[in-house]
Structures are given as C-alpha cells and as structure tokens.
Amino acid sequence: MKTIEQEIEKLMVKASEYTLYHQSYTEAIQEMERWVDKRGFQIDPDESFDTIGTGPPKPSSGNDNRLNLLLYKNGKPAGKVVHFQVYNRGHKTLSPYELNMYISPAPKSEYTKDELE
C-alpha cells in the first residue's frame, strides 16, 4: 500500500514534466501544446481554434478555464483526450497562470467508428 508521501512524490514528479506557472494565458496554452507534442500526439488546429481561440476568454482572477481537446497521432485519431485547466491565481508580480493537465482515453462517442479503425 502506498503512503501519502509516496502519492505526493508521484504527483510532484508528474507536475515537473511541464512548467506549472506562466506569465500569460497564451504561454500556458503553448506549454500544453509542447507537452502534447513531446508525447507524440498532435492537436487539430481547427479544433484548437474553435475550443481555445473562440472559446471562453482568459480566466479572471480566482477563476479557471477547463478545456479538452481530442488527440491525433500521425494524422489519425489516437483515441485520447488532453484535459487541461488554466487557473488565474491573481498574482500581479508572480506568474499568475497555473497550468494543470493530463491525458486520458477518449469516450467512444468522441470519434466515429470509421475514424478509430
């Protein structure tokens, strides 16, 4: 059985795989894109534009944006989704935006049967 300390250490290692704090909302989104790319996945630029570019405005102090994007590998659906959250911590002098993210299997309803074959 894992101890709480082991679980915390596991989360800290996971978190260190990418930069948590950013000076701007755009910088946080770019870090998410780099992290996804480092794992060998791609994001559809049109879906990214629709979800991020024309989606909710950057979060105000004390609020967050939680978004999901389908992932692709070699131009084909990978059957995975990146879930990411950008939280505005409200700091003026420190990096105000905190990025958290993970990849999970996509619900089957997100892709058509033909896309997954």
N, C-alpha and C positions, 0 to 999 in steps of 0.2 A: 504494500500500500504506500502511495506517495504521500510525503509530508507536505504541509502548506509551503514550507520553504522551497521544496523541490518544484512545486507548481509555480511559485512566484519566479523562481530562476528560469523556468521554461518560458514563461511569459516575457521575461526581460530579454532573453535570447531572441525570441520571436520578434519583439519590438525593435531590437537593434538591427534587424535585417533591412530596415529603411529608416529614414530620418523622420522623427516624430513631429518636430516643431518647425514652423515655417513663417517667414515674414509676410507672405501673401497667400491668398486663396489659390491663385494661379500656380504658385510654386508648389503648393500641396498637391494639386491635381497633376502637375508634371512629375512629381515624385511617385505618385500612384502609377502613372503610365510607365515610368522607368522600371519600377518594381515588377509590374506585369510582364514587361519585355524581358527582364532578366530571367524570368521563369519560362520563357519560350512561348508566351502567348501574345496575341495581338488583340487590339480593340478596334471594332469597326468605326472609322472616323465619322460616318454619318450618324450612327447611334450615339457616339460620344458627343457630337454637336447637339443632337436632339435632347439628350439627357442632361448634359452639363452646360453647354453653351446657351441653350434656350430654356433650361430648367429653372430651378429656384435661384434667386440672387444669392450672392455670398452671404453666409450667416452673420447676423448682427451679434454683438457682444452677448455671451452667455447662451448662444443658440448653436445648432449644428445643422448640417445637410447630410442626409444618409441616402446614398445612391448605389445602384447596382448596374453593372454592365456585363453583357454576355462576352465570353472569351472565345477566340479563334486560334487555331494552330494551322499554319500553312494554308491560310485562306478558308479553312473549313471549320464548322462549329466544333469546339472542344468539349462541349457538354459541361462547361464550368462557368461560374459567375464570380466576378470580383465584387465584393461588398466593401464600400468604403464610407467613412464618416469624416467630415472636416468640422471641427469644433472651434468656435471663436472664443478663446479664453479671455478676451477683453483687455489684455496687456498692451499698453502703448509702447513701452520700451523693450519688453521681451518679445520673442516670436509669438504672435498672438494666435496662430492657427495650429491646431493639433490634428494630425492625421492618424487614423486607425483603419486597418483593412485586413481582409482575409479572402481566400478563395474557397469556394465550396462547389459541390456538384450542382448543375442547373436543374431546376424542375423540368421534367419531360415536356410540360406544356410550353416551355420557352422555345423549343425547337420543333420543327415539323419532322415527321418520321423520315422523309427523304433527306433532310439535312444531316441527320445523325448517322445515316448509312454510309 
